[in-house]
Amino acid sequence: MKRGTNTAAMCKSLWEGQPGPSQGPWSTKTSYCVHNPFTDFHIAAPVRDLTRAAEAIAAGDLSQRVKARTGGEIVRLARAFNTMAKALRRQMVTDIAQELRTPSSLVQGGLEAILDGMYELNLENVTSVHEETLVLTRLVNDLRDLALA
């Protein structure tokens, strides 16, 4: 590369598809722009951060967020990622609440029916309510395991 060439402008022109002095996909210009501090800070590091956060979310850590350090498309990608992570967490909480609501309602309804005399207090009815408490316990344990993951 010639002395005095503005690295940031050269790399920017490369990313914007402007023709440069070198031709071909593996030109000196390309390799210089891929392996310099400007590119590392503005492109490679944010992409690495997004990759790490995506891997953590895939492993169950829905608290992951990424910081948008630079402008342009990388910032839009980081914001979209954070919005997606929030939506996943919100959907998961909604799903868990629904999963807990069903057995909880069955336990409550079964006990109220016994108390109101609609069902007899016998082994069969108590067993039915007990089975729903086991489902609740399993769901709460799963939730706890998820929170600790």
C-alpha positions as a Markdown table, in Angstrom:
| # | Residue | x | y | z |
|---|---|---|---|---|
| 1 | Met | 0.0 | 0.0 | 0.0 |
| 2 | Lys | 1.3 | 3.5 | -0.8 |
| 3 | Arg | 2.4 | 5.8 | 2.0 |
| 4 | Gly | -0.2 | 8.4 | 2.9 |
| 5 | Thr | -3.2 | 6.3 | 1.8 |
| 6 | Asn | -6.1 | 6.7 | 4.3 |
| 7 | Thr | -6.6 | 3.1 | 5.6 |
| 8 | Ala | -10.1 | 3.8 | 6.8 |
| 9 | Ala | -11.2 | 5.4 | 3.5 |
| 10 | Met | -9.5 | 2.5 | 1.5 |
| 11 | Cys | -11.3 | -0.1 | 3.6 |
| 12 | Lys | -14.6 | 1.8 | 3.4 |
| 13 | Ser | -14.4 | 1.9 | -0.4 |
| 14 | Leu | -13.7 | -1.9 | -0.4 |
| 15 | Trp | -16.8 | -2.6 | 1.8 |
| 16 | Glu | -18.9 | -0.3 | -0.3 |
| 17 | Gly | -17.8 | -2.1 | -3.5 |
| 18 | Gln | -15.8 | 0.8 | -5.0 |
| 19 | Pro | -13.1 | -0.3 | -7.4 |
| 20 | Gly | -9.6 | -0.1 | -6.1 |
| 21 | Pro | -6.1 | -0.2 | -7.4 |
| 22 | Ser | -5.9 | -3.9 | -6.9 |
| 23 | Gln | -8.0 | -6.4 | -8.7 |
| 24 | Gly | -9.2 | -9.9 | -7.7 |
| 25 | Pro | -10.8 | -11.2 | -4.5 |
| 26 | Trp | -7.5 | -11.8 | -2.7 |
| 27 | Ser | -5.8 | -8.6 | -3.6 |
| 28 | Thr | -3.3 | -6.8 | -1.3 |
| 29 | Lys | -6.0 | -4.2 | -0.6 |
| 30 | Thr | -8.4 | -6.9 | 0.5 |
| 31 | Ser | -6.0 | -8.6 | 2.8 |
| 32 | Tyr | -4.8 | -5.3 | 4.2 |
| 33 | Cys | -8.3 | -4.2 | 5.1 |
| 34 | Val | -9.2 | -7.6 | 6.6 |
| 35 | His | -6.2 | -7.6 | 8.8 |
| 36 | Asn | -5.9 | -4.2 | 10.3 |
| 37 | Pro | -7.0 | -2.5 | 13.6 |
| 38 | Phe | -9.8 | -0.5 | 11.9 |
| 39 | Thr | -11.4 | -3.6 | 10.5 |
| 40 | Asp | -10.9 | -5.5 | 13.7 |
| 41 | Phe | -12.6 | -2.9 | 15.8 |
| 42 | His | -15.4 | -2.0 | 13.5 |
| 43 | Ile | -16.3 | -5.3 | 11.9 |
| 44 | Ala | -14.5 | -8.4 | 13.3 |
| 45 | Ala | -14.8 | -7.7 | 17.0 |
| 46 | Pro | -18.6 | -6.8 | 16.9 |
| 47 | Val | -19.2 | -10.0 | 14.8 |
| 48 | Arg | -17.2 | -12.0 | 17.4 |
| 49 | Asp | -19.3 | -10.5 | 20.2 |
| 50 | Leu | -22.5 | -11.4 | 18.3 |
| 51 | Thr | -21.3 | -14.9 | 17.7 |
| 52 | Arg | -20.4 | -15.4 | 21.4 |
| 53 | Ala | -23.8 | -14.0 | 22.5 |
| 54 | Ala | -25.7 | -16.3 | 20.0 |
| 55 | Glu | -23.8 | -19.3 | 21.3 |
| 56 | Ala | -24.6 | -18.4 | 24.9 |
| 57 | Ile | -28.3 | -18.0 | 24.0 |
| 58 | Ala | -28.2 | -21.4 | 22.2 |
| 59 | Ala | -26.9 | -22.8 | 25.4 |
| 60 | Gly | -29.8 | -21.4 | 27.4 |
| 61 | Asp | -28.5 | -18.0 | 28.7 |
| 62 | Leu | -31.2 | -15.7 | 27.5 |
| 63 | Ser | -29.7 | -12.7 | 29.4 |
| 64 | Gln | -27.1 | -12.2 | 26.7 |
| 65 | Arg | -27.0 | -8.8 | 25.0 |
| 66 | Val | -24.4 | -7.2 | 22.7 |
| 67 | Lys | -23.1 | -3.6 | 22.7 |
| 68 | Ala | -23.3 | -1.7 | 19.5 |
| 69 | Arg | -19.8 | -0.1 | 19.3 |
| 70 | Thr | -19.8 | 1.3 | 15.8 |
| 71 | Gly | -22.2 | 2.7 | 13.3 |
| 72 | Gly | -24.0 | 1.4 | 10.2 |
| 73 | Glu | -25.1 | -2.2 | 9.6 |
| 74 | Ile | -23.2 | -3.7 | 12.6 |
| 75 | Val | -25.2 | -1.4 | 15.0 |
| 76 | Arg | -28.4 | -2.4 | 13.3 |
| 77 | Leu | -27.4 | -6.1 | 13.6 |
| 78 | Ala | -26.6 | -5.7 | 17.3 |
| 79 | Arg | -29.9 | -4.0 | 17.9 |
| 80 | Ala | -31.8 | -6.6 | 16.0 |
| 81 | Phe | -30.0 | -9.3 | 18.0 |
| 82 | Asn | -30.8 | -7.7 | 21.3 |
| 83 | Thr | -34.5 | -7.3 | 20.3 |
| 84 | Met | -34.6 | -11.0 | 19.3 |
| 85 | Ala | -33.0 | -12.0 | 22.7 |
| 86 | Lys | -35.6 | -10.0 | 24.6 |
| 87 | Ala | -38.4 | -11.5 | 22.5 |
| 88 | Leu | -37.1 | -15.0 | 23.1 |
| 89 | Arg | -36.9 | -14.4 | 26.9 |
| 90 | Arg | -40.4 | -12.9 | 26.9 |
| 91 | Gln | -41.8 | -15.8 | 24.9 |
| 92 | Met | -40.2 | -18.3 | 27.2 |
| 93 | Val | -41.6 | -16.7 | 30.3 |
| 94 | Thr | -45.1 | -16.7 | 28.6 |
| 95 | Asp | -44.7 | -20.4 | 27.7 |
| 96 | Ile | -43.6 | -21.3 | 31.2 |
| 97 | Ala | -46.5 | -19.4 | 32.8 |
| 98 | Gln | -48.9 | -21.3 | 30.6 |
| 99 | Glu | -47.3 | -24.6 | 31.4 |
| 100 | Leu | -47.6 | -23.9 | 35.1 |
| 101 | Arg | -51.2 | -22.5 | 34.8 |
| 102 | Thr | -52.7 | -25.8 | 33.5 |
| 103 | Pro | -51.7 | -28.2 | 36.3 |
| 104 | Ser | -52.2 | -25.5 | 38.9 |
| 105 | Ser | -55.8 | -25.0 | 37.7 |
| 106 | Leu | -56.4 | -28.7 | 37.7 |
| 107 | Val | -55.2 | -29.0 | 41.3 |
| 108 | Gln | -57.3 | -26.1 | 42.4 |
| 109 | Gly | -60.3 | -27.3 | 40.6 |
| 110 | Gly | -60.0 | -30.9 | 41.9 |
| 111 | Leu | -59.6 | -29.7 | 45.5 |
| 112 | Glu | -62.5 | -27.3 | 45.2 |
| 113 | Ala | -64.7 | -30.1 | 43.8 |
| 114 | Ile | -63.8 | -32.3 | 46.7 |
| 115 | Leu | -64.4 | -29.4 | 49.2 |
| 116 | Asp | -67.8 | -28.6 | 47.6 |
| 117 | Gly | -68.9 | -32.2 | 47.7 |
| 118 | Met | -68.9 | -32.6 | 43.9 |
| 119 | Tyr | -66.2 | -35.3 | 44.1 |
| 120 | Glu | -65.8 | -37.8 | 46.9 |
| 121 | Leu | -62.8 | -37.7 | 49.1 |
| 122 | Asn | -61.4 | -41.0 | 48.0 |
| 123 | Leu | -58.1 | -42.5 | 46.9 |
| 124 | Glu | -58.8 | -42.1 | 43.2 |
| 125 | Asn | -59.6 | -38.3 | 43.4 |
| 126 | Val | -56.7 | -37.6 | 45.8 |
| 127 | Thr | -54.3 | -39.5 | 43.4 |
| 128 | Ser | -55.5 | -37.4 | 40.5 |
| 129 | Val | -54.7 | -34.2 | 42.4 |
| 130 | His | -51.4 | -35.6 | 43.6 |
| 131 | Glu | -50.4 | -36.4 | 40.0 |
| 132 | Glu | -50.9 | -32.8 | 39.0 |
| 133 | Thr | -48.7 | -31.7 | 41.9 |
| 134 | Leu | -46.0 | -33.9 | 40.6 |
| 135 | Val | -46.3 | -32.2 | 37.2 |
| 136 | Leu | -46.0 | -28.8 | 38.9 |
| 137 | Thr | -42.9 | -30.0 | 40.8 |
| 138 | Arg | -41.3 | -31.2 | 37.6 |
| 139 | Leu | -42.0 | -27.9 | 35.8 |
| 140 | Val | -40.7 | -25.8 | 38.7 |
| 141 | Asn | -37.5 | -28.0 | 38.8 |
| 142 | Asp | -37.1 | -27.5 | 35.0 |
| 143 | Leu | -37.5 | -23.8 | 35.5 |
| 144 | Arg | -34.9 | -23.7 | 38.2 |
| 145 | Asp | -32.4 | -25.8 | 36.1 |
| 146 | Leu | -33.0 | -23.4 | 33.2 |
| 147 | Ala | -32.3 | -20.3 | 35.4 |
| 148 | Leu | -29.1 | -21.9 | 36.6 |
| 149 | Ala | -27.8 | -22.9 | 33.1 |
